[in-house]
Amino acid sequence: MVNKKDQILRNLGVSYFKRILKVINGPVFVSAFFTRDCNFNCHYCATSKSQNKPDISIKQWKNIITQLYNQGCRFITIYGGEPTLRSDLGELLKHCIDLNIYTHIVTNGSLLNEHLLEEFASYGYFVLGIGIDGLSETSFSPKKYRPELIELLQNIKERYPDNIDYSIHVLTTNENINELIPLIKTINNDLDCRFSIDPVHSSSSSDEQYQFRSFCPHLLLNRDVMNRLRKVILNLKRQGIQIWSPNAYYYYMNKWYQKKYLWDCNAGDLYYAIDNDGTVMLCEDVNTDIQFNDFIRLSHKKRVNIIKDFKYEYCNCFKPCYWNPTYFVKHPIRNVIYQYRFK
């Protein structure tokens, strides 16, 4: 008998091949910002500093997810703010799992408890991502390593081995780069998980148009440190530590940082982002005034053209959140042949 995890992963793979063969033309990956409320105030994130808009209802969110499913999407990440601030997060998660969608929830972990994790794990397979930026609280982030949380996560994993996987999200800055290896090894010793290691982003100026990205140039990695980060990550992979992003991501990230590579996010085509008020976003950082329900009724060509109208005014980042899930669709043969190329 096929368990829920195998079914979800199989459906995810089928959706990718259908998109490669253009049997479907919906997104392969969607970021859903369930709420913009947050109980943290991380320096690099402007979410809590941005003007709040009212969250749409759980009924509206479930309708959006169903429409995405009908378009062929089988991979959704639920973000915030802090999504666990909404008491109906479990209802949305269950809806996604019931549709056999690969669902990834990203949280700062501060509100996680045994009761909540038990509830989520009882619905079926999903991935829980927890942000941890240091062994202790830093000047730019309160998301610190908590041994009691790691122990709780591992206990839940042992009780529900087929229903939950973990990803630890480490946002790497100029201030925590030296702590990266000790942090990852400490967590890896006690938790069955993989890691998402991503460089911090900053607006170019204090008055730039990004809605959810702070101006924090002092946290940015320079070219030498970026190259060092890539080498550190490859070395961690050789030691058997699971890193979410493929080697190619860090290779091209380094090229982009040297202005030798054009980052193409494929927003509006392979990737969608939807804000807490139900509007379509260019990406995680830039909102539009287009309601998703209006956007999804348009033809595939019109959807892509609408996003392209203002896309290149903003695109200057290298976030893996959309690059990794869409890389396989854009370059399926290269993805297989060159998976070991950039070691």
C-alpha positions, 0 to 999 in steps of 0.5 A: 500500500502506498503511504501518504508521503510516497503518494505526495512525492509521486504526484509532485514528480508527475507534475514536474514532468507534465510541465516539462512536456507542457501538458500543463502550464500552471506554476510548479511552485507557489509561495503563499503568505498566510499572514504578514503578522509576526512576533519577531522583528528581525533586522533583515526583514521588513515584514513587521515594518510594512503596512499591514493588510487584512488577511483573507479568510481560510475559506478564501485561501482554500479556494486559492489552493484548490485553483492552484491544484487544478492548474497542476501545482503540487508544491506550496510553501506557506510563509508569514510573517509567522504562520503559526500566529493564525489558529487555522493554519492546521486547516489550511495544511490539512486541505493541502495534504488532502489534495496530495500537495507537497506542503512546506511550512516555514516558521520561526519556531517560537510558538511550536509545541507538542500539541501543535506538532501532533495535530499537524503530523496527524494530517499526513506528510508535510515538511516543516521549516524552522528558521535558526540564525545562530547558536545564540540570539544575534543583533539582527535576529532572535531566531536562535538554537534552542535544544529543547525545541530540537529535542521536541522535533526529533521526538515527533519525527520518531513518532511520525516518521512518514508524516513529517520532515524538517528543514532548518533555514539559516540566513547567512550574514556577515555577522554569523558566517563564522558560526555557520559550521558549529551551528549546523553540526550541533543541530545535525547531531540531534535532529534528522533534518536537512538545511537551507543555507541562504545569503541575506538580501538587502535593498540597495537604498533605504527608500527602495521599493521593496516591500518586505526587504530591509536596508541592511548593507552591513549584513551582506557578504562580499565576493570573497566571503560568498565564495568561501560560503560556497566552499563551506557548503560543498564541504558540508555536503561531502560530510553527508550533511543534507543541504536543500539547494543543489551544487548548481545553485551555489555555483550560479549564485557566486556567478551572479554575485560577480555580475556574470550570470543573469538570475531569472526567477520565472515569476508569473510562469513557473513560480507564483507568490500570493500575499496575505490579502490574496493579491499576486506578487512579483516575488516574495519582495514585491506586491502587485494590485492584481487579485489572484482570482482575476489573475488565474482566469487569464490565459497563461500567456497573459499571466506571464506578460503581466508580470514581465511588464514590471519584472526587470525593474525589481529583479536583483536577487538570487533567492533559492525559494523559486530557483530550485523548484523551477530549475529542473523544469527549465533544464531537466537534462542538465539537472541530471547530467551536471548534478556533480559538476560543481563540486 
